[in-house]
Amino acid sequence: MSFLIGMVSIQIGACGICCEYCPIYRREEKRCLGCEWSNEQLRKSGYEICAFWKCSKGKGVKCCFLCEEFPCQLHYGKKAIYTPEALNIWKKLKERGFELNR
């Protein structure tokens, strides 16, 4: 998913991480072209796909932050990418009525 911020386009993965920070996305050889592409390649090769991408795809949202259930148990499990402290801050913000623009 891409966001246009000013004159800069930023690619965000289904997990909510900025792709430019991902070492697989940044490498020069066999570079990742985003969630859709990389998970399709993994699926074709018989590998496990990203749990966050699979979940967001199944719920019809572009990334976890846009899901009504964020943060869910998937974010607290062994595949967690955010710290529990960061997730708890998001929970508190949601409880106070903070929402991301959809």
N, C-alpha and C positions, 0 to 999 in steps of 0.2 A: 504494500500500500504506500502511495506517495503523498506527501504533504508539500504544499508550496508555501514557504515561509519567506516573505519578501520576494526576492528574485532567485531563491535557492530551493531546489526540489530535494526533499529528504525522504529516503526510502525507510519505511518502518516494517519490521517483521510482524507476523501474527502474534508473537509473544510480547510485542511492545518495545523491543529493543531496536535502536537505530542501527540499520544494516551496516553503515560505515564503520561501526565499532566491532563488527564480527570478523574474526580472522579468515573465515572461509569466504565471506563476501569480498574481502579486500585482496585476496591473493591474485597473482597475475595469471597463473596457469589454472585451467579448469575452474575458473571463477564462478561463484554462485550468482545466479541472476534473480534471486528473490525466492520467497517461500513457495509460490506456485511451481516454479521451475525445479527447484531443488527437491521438493517433496515428490514430484512426479518422477524425477530421476531415481530417487531412492525406492519408490514403489515399483518401478519397472525392473530394478535390480534385485528386488526381493528383500530389501532392508526395511527396518522399522522407520516410519515417518515421524516427524516432529509431533509430539503430543499436543502442544499448544496450537499448532496449525490444524491438526485433525479436529480438535475440539472447536476452535473458532469456525472452521469450515462447516462442521455439523450443526452449529448454532446459528449460522448465517450472519456472523459478524466478521468484520475485516481484521480486528485484533482484540485481544483480551480486554483492553481498557474500555472497549465499546460494549462489552457484555454486561447485562444486568447483574450477573452473579459474580463479577470480578470484585475482589479476589476470591477464587474458589479453592477447593482442596487441592487441585492440581498444582497450584502455586506454592503450597506448603509441603508438597511431597518431595521425593528424592530428585525430581527433575527441576526443582525450584531454581529460578534465575534471579529472583529478588530476595532481599533479606526479609525475615519476618517483621522486622521493625518498619521497613518501607511499606509492606503490605498492610500493617496495622494502621499506619498513617492514612493510607487510601481508605481503609474501612471507616476511620473516624471522619474523614472528609465527606464520605458518602452519607454517613449518619447525620451529618449537619446540612445535608442538602446539596453538596457540591456535585455537579455533573459535568462530564466532558461534552462538548458540542458534538452532536451526531450529525 
